[in-house]
Amino acid sequence: MFIIYLIPWLIAVVTLIGVISIVLVSWKNGISPMPTSSRVRQVVIQEVNCIPGYVDVLEAGSGWGTLGLDVVRHCPGKRLTGIENSIIPLWSSQLIAYLSVRLRRAKGKKHSLKGRLRFMRGDIYTSSYEHADCVICYLFPGAMTRLLDKFSRELPPGAKVISVCFALPGKEPLRTITCRDALRTKVYVYSF
């Protein structure tokens, strides 16, 4: 009987620890994990699909994983690795990816996600971008400033950077798309 009374307390403590973890990492990062609207995801998917052939996509700051999952679902021949340093959103995205793979396999769907989608814990400022054909990011101005030199040094020639909301300072985009969402979100596409 005692365990029945203990369960709500355990759930409350685990929830509190999770919230504190997200708040602390968000404070450290300067931004919290933000989901993208469906219209923004559609624009990013169109831009990724413009890149011909088999493509390695790296999502810098993958948050809850919704953008990365949609990109892999709708971009055959593309493989995505999401990098996230906040443990709760990372675990959530890993669980969603795992369940999506299992569900698609159970339904017998083509274009399996298995081997094409992974989320890993990492630091976007120290991770390597040397093998990325495309980088997707939804960060903040300070992060874009810090990453500009890293992208210039590490990305292979012709690699694309697709940035939601925030431009790379001093770099001219190939195109800027204004999404038809409530915020009129801008998506910037760069070539390196």
Backbone bond lengths (Angstrom), bond angles and torsions (degrees), N, CA, C in turn:
res aa  C-N    CA-C-N  psi(-1)  N-CA   C-N-CA  omega(-1)  CA-C   N-CA-C  phi
1 M - - - 1.449 - - 1.521 112.43 -
2 F 1.313 116.39 -35.66 1.464 121.37 -177.66 1.529 111.49 -59.38
3 I 1.328 116.60 -36.74 1.469 120.97 -177.08 1.524 111.28 -64.43
4 I 1.322 118.42 -32.67 1.463 122.15 178.88 1.525 110.27 -61.94
5 Y 1.324 117.77 -37.47 1.465 121.63 178.71 1.525 111.89 -77.04
6 L 1.303 116.58 -23.15 1.458 121.54 -177.82 1.536 112.48 -80.43
7 I 1.326 117.99 -30.09 1.465 122.69 -175.66 1.531 112.37 -57.97
8 P 1.348 120.03 -49.93 1.479 118.15 179.24 1.538 112.70 -59.81
9 W 1.319 117.11 -35.51 1.466 120.50 178.67 1.520 111.04 -67.69
10 L 1.325 116.53 -40.76 1.466 120.14 177.77 1.528 111.04 -63.63
11 I 1.328 116.36 -42.63 1.465 120.50 178.34 1.526 109.89 -62.19
12 A 1.308 117.44 -43.21 1.470 121.30 179.56 1.529 111.29 -63.42
13 V 1.326 117.28 -42.35 1.470 120.82 -179.64 1.527 110.35 -66.41
14 V 1.328 117.71 -44.99 1.467 121.44 179.45 1.531 110.09 -62.50
15 T 1.327 117.22 -42.61 1.469 121.12 178.04 1.521 110.91 -62.24
16 L 1.314 116.87 -44.70 1.463 120.95 179.05 1.526 111.36 -61.76
17 I 1.319 117.30 -43.71 1.468 121.18 177.84 1.526 110.03 -62.03
18 G 1.328 117.70 -41.45 1.463 121.53 178.40 1.523 112.14 -62.65
19 V 1.324 116.52 -44.92 1.471 120.75 179.24 1.525 110.59 -63.88
20 I 1.327 116.73 -44.65 1.468 120.55 178.90 1.527 110.35 -61.59
21 S 1.329 116.90 -40.84 1.460 120.81 178.43 1.521 111.04 -60.10
22 I 1.327 117.09 -47.80 1.466 121.25 -179.73 1.525 110.57 -62.34
23 V 1.334 117.32 -43.62 1.471 121.26 -179.35 1.523 110.57 -63.28
24 L 1.322 117.31 -45.80 1.473 119.97 -178.39 1.529 112.18 -64.35
25 V 1.321 117.02 -45.03 1.464 119.79 179.69 1.531 110.17 -67.63
26 S 1.329 117.59 -37.52 1.467 120.82 177.14 1.521 110.49 -63.07
27 W 1.313 117.42 -40.90 1.463 121.60 178.06 1.525 110.15 -63.50
28 K 1.338 116.24 -43.85 1.463 120.92 179.02 1.528 111.31 -64.25
29 N 1.339 117.08 -42.36 1.460 121.82 -177.50 1.530 113.01 -74.87
30 G 1.306 116.84 -27.14 1.463 120.49 -175.75 1.519 112.74 89.97
31 I 1.325 116.61 3.21 1.464 121.96 178.79 1.528 108.52 -160.83
32 S 1.325 115.76 148.39 1.466 119.25 176.87 1.525 109.19 -95.43
33 P 1.333 118.04 159.86 1.466 120.12 177.22 1.531 109.70 -61.03
34 M 1.318 115.94 123.38 1.465 121.50 -175.41 1.523 110.50 -117.46
35 P 1.328 117.81 124.95 1.466 118.76 175.00 1.532 110.37 -73.23
36 T 1.318 116.73 150.42 1.459 121.15 177.64 1.522 109.30 -96.47
37 S 1.312 115.70 149.26 1.465 119.75 178.55 1.531 109.45 -70.40
38 S 1.311 116.20 161.19 1.467 119.96 -178.74 1.527 111.09 -63.55
39 R 1.320 118.39 -35.00 1.470 120.72 179.72 1.524 111.39 -67.86
40 V 1.328 116.76 -37.69 1.468 119.86 177.06 1.525 109.17 -67.77
41 R 1.333 117.27 -42.61 1.467 120.00 178.27 1.528 110.72 -59.19
42 Q 1.335 117.72 -39.11 1.465 121.12 178.69 1.528 111.32 -61.95
43 V 1.325 117.28 -41.70 1.469 121.03 179.51 1.526 110.04 -65.32
44 V 1.344 116.78 -44.53 1.472 120.37 179.34 1.526 109.80 -61.85
45 I 1.315 117.50 -43.26 1.473 121.77 178.31 1.527 110.54 -59.55
46 Q 1.328 117.83 -44.04 1.473 120.93 178.57 1.526 110.54 -60.73
47 E 1.320 116.41 -41.62 1.471 119.89 -178.73 1.529 111.31 -68.40
48 V 1.322 117.54 -39.52 1.472 120.23 177.58 1.517 109.69 -65.30
49 N 1.321 117.47 -40.03 1.470 120.77 179.43 1.524 112.91 -68.37
50 C 1.331 118.42 -16.40 1.478 121.60 175.62 1.527 111.64 -73.22
51 I 1.323 117.11 -16.85 1.459 121.12 -179.84 1.525 107.34 -85.00
52 P 1.332 117.84 117.80 1.473 119.68 -174.23 1.530 113.19 -73.72
53 G 1.320 114.49 151.63 1.462 121.30 171.82 1.514 114.27 79.16
54 Y 1.309 112.83 -169.69 1.458 121.61 179.19 1.527 107.97 -72.67
55 V 1.305 117.63 127.85 1.466 121.62 -171.98 1.525 110.40 -132.02
56 D 1.338 115.71 134.84 1.464 121.90 171.16 1.516 108.16 -94.53
57 V 1.323 115.79 115.59 1.463 122.65 -179.76 1.520 107.80 -104.89
58 L 1.307 116.04 135.41 1.460 121.19 175.89 1.521 107.21 -117.76
59 E 1.319 116.57 126.32 1.468 120.17 177.11 1.518 108.04 -102.05
60 A 1.320 116.29 112.25 1.457 122.37 -179.47 1.521 108.84 -84.65
61 G 1.327 116.04 110.03 1.456 121.05 -176.31 1.517 109.95 80.70
62 S 1.331 116.63 69.53 1.472 121.34 -171.91 1.520 114.35 -80.28
63 G 1.330 118.48 -8.61 1.466 120.94 174.63 1.517 113.12 53.67
64 W 1.320 116.01 -126.96 1.465 122.61 -175.95 1.525 112.15 -82.29
65 G 1.323 119.02 -5.73 1.461 122.25 173.46 1.511 115.99 88.09
66 T 1.325 119.19 1.89 1.464 120.51 -175.13 1.528 112.27 -67.47
67 L 1.330 117.39 -40.37 1.461 120.11 179.55 1.528 110.38 -66.90
68 G 1.319 117.23 -47.85 1.466 121.11 -179.80 1.516 112.40 -60.00
69 L 1.317 116.59 -42.87 1.461 120.60 179.58 1.526 111.00 -62.75
70 D 1.330 117.41 -44.02 1.468 120.11 178.82 1.519 111.73 -65.28
71 V 1.332 117.44 -38.85 1.470 120.18 178.85 1.529 109.70 -59.98
72 V 1.315 117.73 -47.28 1.467 119.88 -178.00 1.527 111.26 -69.07
73 R 1.308 117.68 -36.46 1.469 120.65 178.12 1.524 112.07 -61.46
74 H 1.329 116.45 -38.67 1.463 120.65 -171.04 1.529 114.30 -108.22
75 C 1.315 116.81 7.38 1.467 120.77 -179.99 1.522 109.73 -127.60
76 P 1.327 118.29 82.81 1.465 120.50 179.22 1.531 110.32 -59.59
77 G 1.318 116.06 141.01 1.456 120.52 179.27 1.511 114.08 83.88
78 K 1.316 116.78 3.95 1.463 120.23 179.08 1.528 108.41 -111.03
79 R 1.335 115.39 142.08 1.470 121.65 177.86 1.524 107.24 -120.18
80 L 1.334 116.78 135.49 1.461 120.49 -175.81 1.517 111.10 -123.78
81 T 1.322 114.91 135.54 1.459 122.73 171.27 1.517 107.17 -118.84
82 G 1.321 115.98 122.15 1.454 121.36 177.24 1.519 110.01 -98.78
83 I 1.321 116.03 135.76 1.466 121.56 177.87 1.521 107.75 -113.16
84 E 1.321 115.76 126.18 1.475 121.23 -178.85 1.517 108.86 -142.82
85 N 1.337 116.95 141.47 1.462 119.21 178.97 1.526 113.47 -107.26
86 S 1.322 118.24 -6.10 1.461 121.58 177.81 1.531 108.54 -93.09
87 I 1.307 116.52 118.17 1.464 122.13 -167.63 1.543 114.17 -65.09
88 I 1.324 118.42 -39.38 1.475 120.04 -177.39 1.540 110.64 -67.63
89 P 1.339 119.71 -51.00 1.473 117.92 175.08 1.530 112.35 -60.60
90 L 1.331 117.28 -35.81 1.465 120.22 178.47 1.522 110.76 -61.67
91 W 1.321 117.16 -50.50 1.469 120.10 178.84 1.524 111.08 -60.01
92 S 1.324 116.63 -39.44 1.457 120.66 178.65 1.524 110.52 -62.20
93 S 1.338 117.29 -46.05 1.472 120.09 -179.68 1.522 111.04 -66.28
94 Q 1.328 117.66 -37.86 1.465 120.30 178.06 1.526 110.59 -64.48
95 L 1.321 117.13 -41.00 1.462 120.93 178.29 1.531 110.76 -65.27
96 I 1.319 116.99 -44.73 1.469 120.95 179.13 1.530 110.61 -61.96
97 A 1.334 117.03 -41.91 1.467 120.35 178.49 1.520 110.73 -63.02
98 Y 1.330 116.60 -45.32 1.463 121.11 -179.92 1.538 110.40 -60.81
99 L 1.331 116.86 -47.86 1.460 120.70 -178.94 1.527 111.45 -65.65
100 S 1.334 117.68 -36.39 1.464 121.04 178.62 1.519 111.21 -64.56
101 V 1.330 116.96 -41.50 1.468 120.99 177.50 1.520 109.60 -61.73
102 R 1.324 116.72 -47.42 1.472 120.85 -178.94 1.527 111.27 -63.16
103 L 1.329 116.82 -43.30 1.458 121.10 -178.09 1.526 111.16 -65.76
104 R 1.323 117.47 -43.79 1.474 120.30 179.27 1.526 110.59 -64.54
105 R 1.320 116.95 -39.31 1.465 120.18 178.73 1.522 109.67 -64.83
106 A 1.326 117.81 -42.33 1.464 121.67 -179.45 1.528 111.06 -63.71
107 K 1.332 116.93 -32.88 1.463 120.71 179.55 1.523 112.35 -85.54
108 G 1.355 117.37 -4.88 1.457 121.40 179.19 1.518 113.68 70.52
109 K 1.325 117.67 28.39 1.471 122.18 -177.99 1.516 111.53 -73.03
110 K 1.349 115.13 146.34 1.457 121.49 173.31 1.526 108.85 -75.84
111 H 1.315 115.66 173.13 1.465 122.43 179.34 1.524 110.89 55.12
112 S 1.298 115.14 57.45 1.456 120.95 179.90 1.525 111.07 -54.72
113 L 1.304 115.67 147.43 1.458 121.73 177.72 1.522 111.56 -85.36
114 K 1.329 116.03 -14.63 1.460 119.76 -175.75 1.527 110.66 -60.08
115 G 1.317 115.99 129.66 1.456 121.74 -179.78 1.519 114.20 78.99
116 R 1.324 117.21 -2.53 1.465 121.01 -178.37 1.518 112.54 -111.98
117 L 1.320 117.77 -5.66 1.466 120.93 -176.18 1.513 109.64 -142.62
118 R 1.325 115.33 125.79 1.460 118.80 173.82 1.519 108.45 -149.72
119 F 1.303 113.79 148.39 1.452 121.74 177.05 1.520 107.31 -121.12
120 M 1.328 115.81 132.54 1.455 119.65 -177.52 1.527 110.14 -134.49
121 R 1.322 113.51 154.89 1.460 119.22 177.24 1.520 108.51 -80.21
122 G 1.314 115.94 132.93 1.450 119.81 -179.96 1.507 111.73 -174.02
123 D 1.303 115.11 174.89 1.457 123.78 179.90 1.527 107.17 -109.72
124 I 1.311 117.12 121.33 1.465 120.83 -176.28 1.530 112.18 -64.94
125 Y 1.321 117.14 -20.41 1.466 120.72 -178.13 1.531 112.75 -86.71
126 T 1.325 117.77 -18.46 1.472 120.37 179.35 1.527 112.44 -113.39
127 S 1.321 117.88 -12.20 1.469 121.05 177.86 1.521 110.20 -66.67
128 S 1.317 116.12 153.92 1.460 121.38 179.61 1.528 110.30 -87.98
129 Y 1.317 115.27 139.41 1.460 122.40 176.76 1.534 110.99 -113.01
130 E 1.324 116.99 11.22 1.461 122.20 -173.09 1.524 114.75 -62.39
131 H 1.323 117.57 -27.68 1.461 120.27 -176.78 1.527 112.94 -108.18
132 A 1.319 116.52 9.62 1.464 120.33 -178.28 1.528 110.12 -85.52
133 D 1.312 115.67 127.32 1.467 120.71 172.73 1.521 110.32 -84.28
134 C 1.339 114.78 -20.90 1.455 121.26 -178.36 1.530 108.38 -153.00
135 V 1.317 116.60 139.77 1.469 122.40 173.69 1.516 107.04 -120.31
136 I 1.329 115.36 131.44 1.463 121.68 174.43 1.522 106.88 -110.21
137 C 1.323 116.98 136.05 1.457 118.62 176.86 1.524 111.00 -147.21
138 Y 1.313 114.31 144.40 1.464 123.93 173.11 1.516 103.75 -133.90
139 L 1.322 115.92 83.21 1.456 121.09 -170.02 1.528 110.30 -115.73
140 F 1.312 118.66 -125.90 1.460 124.54 178.89 1.526 107.36 -154.38
141 P 1.322 119.18 164.48 1.469 120.65 -173.35 1.530 114.68 -54.08
142 G 1.325 118.59 -42.30 1.467 120.55 -179.73 1.519 112.38 -61.89
143 A 1.322 116.85 -39.11 1.467 120.70 179.01 1.529 110.25 -68.26
144 M 1.326 117.00 -39.24 1.463 119.83 -179.99 1.532 110.44 -64.50
145 T 1.319 116.30 -37.98 1.466 120.53 176.97 1.524 110.62 -63.78
146 R 1.339 116.54 -44.89 1.469 120.71 179.94 1.523 112.61 -65.77
147 L 1.325 117.15 -33.74 1.468 120.54 -175.56 1.523 113.82 -84.63
148 L 1.324 118.75 -19.08 1.469 120.97 -176.31 1.525 112.01 -55.09
149 D 1.320 118.33 -50.64 1.468 120.46 179.87 1.520 111.65 -64.54
150 K 1.325 116.49 -39.41 1.473 120.86 179.77 1.536 109.97 -63.24
151 F 1.318 116.96 -44.36 1.468 120.32 176.95 1.525 110.10 -60.42
152 S 1.341 117.14 -45.12 1.471 121.39 -178.35 1.523 111.62 -61.33
153 R 1.324 117.25 -37.99 1.465 121.64 -179.20 1.522 112.96 -77.84
154 E 1.322 117.80 -39.96 1.460 120.91 -166.30 1.523 116.00 -102.59
155 L 1.312 118.85 -30.25 1.465 119.15 -175.86 1.524 111.18 -69.65
156 P 1.324 117.06 138.70 1.471 119.01 177.23 1.528 110.24 -67.66
157 P 1.329 117.54 155.49 1.462 120.79 179.19 1.528 111.13 -55.99
158 G 1.321 115.47 134.07 1.458 121.18 179.35 1.517 114.21 89.62
159 A 1.339 117.92 -7.00 1.470 120.26 179.39 1.524 109.63 -63.40
160 K 1.321 115.42 147.93 1.458 121.56 179.87 1.532 110.01 -105.08
161 V 1.318 115.28 147.83 1.462 122.62 169.42 1.519 106.23 -122.10
162 I 1.325 115.94 124.30 1.457 122.23 178.09 1.523 106.45 -113.36
163 S 1.324 116.02 113.39 1.461 121.12 -175.29 1.523 110.77 -115.50
164 V 1.325 115.75 127.85 1.454 122.33 177.91 1.529 108.35 -90.30
165 C 1.306 116.72 126.86 1.476 126.35 174.86 1.526 115.36 77.82
166 F 1.316 119.15 -42.47 1.457 120.33 -168.56 1.525 111.71 -118.43
167 A 1.330 114.90 129.97 1.458 121.86 -178.82 1.523 110.58 -82.47
168 L 1.335 115.27 157.78 1.462 121.14 170.99 1.525 106.77 -81.68
169 P 1.329 118.19 120.60 1.468 120.59 -174.65 1.525 112.36 -63.23
170 G 1.332 115.61 130.07 1.452 121.06 176.84 1.519 114.96 79.02
171 K 1.314 118.31 0.36 1.475 121.77 -179.46 1.526 108.08 -110.22
172 E 1.322 115.85 129.60 1.461 121.38 -179.58 1.533 109.90 -81.08
173 P 1.343 118.37 122.53 1.466 119.04 178.26 1.528 111.70 -73.86
174 L 1.335 115.01 152.82 1.468 119.75 171.84 1.521 109.47 -63.59
175 R 1.319 114.16 -41.87 1.463 120.63 177.54 1.528 109.57 -156.67
176 T 1.312 114.01 155.79 1.460 122.18 175.36 1.518 106.24 -124.86
177 I 1.323 116.06 123.29 1.463 121.21 -178.72 1.521 107.90 -108.69
178 T 1.324 116.35 129.61 1.455 120.90 174.55 1.524 107.29 -97.47
179 C 1.320 116.12 117.55 1.464 121.70 -176.48 1.525 110.63 -75.06
180 R 1.301 115.42 158.14 1.464 121.20 179.60 1.522 111.17 -95.43
181 D 1.331 115.86 41.98 1.460 120.03 175.16 1.527 108.76 -97.58
182 A 1.311 117.24 176.74 1.470 122.08 -176.89 1.527 112.26 -60.95
183 L 1.325 118.09 -30.53 1.462 121.54 -177.34 1.527 113.54 -92.52
184 R 1.352 116.45 -3.04 1.469 120.52 -176.35 1.529 110.17 53.47
185 T 1.331 114.76 47.39 1.455 123.05 -176.57 1.528 110.86 -60.21
186 K 1.323 114.99 137.86 1.461 120.26 176.79 1.522 109.63 -97.77
187 V 1.331 115.82 139.94 1.451 123.03 173.75 1.529 106.36 -118.80
188 Y 1.328 115.73 124.61 1.463 122.75 -177.94 1.529 109.10 -104.40
189 V 1.328 115.74 133.33 1.472 120.95 178.99 1.521 107.69 -118.24
190 Y 1.336 115.12 124.79 1.476 122.49 -178.61 1.517 109.66 -120.54
191 S 1.332 115.60 154.85 1.438 121.92 172.62 1.530 107.87 -122.27
192 F 1.326 116.73 137.61 1.464 120.94 179.77 1.506 111.29 -113.50
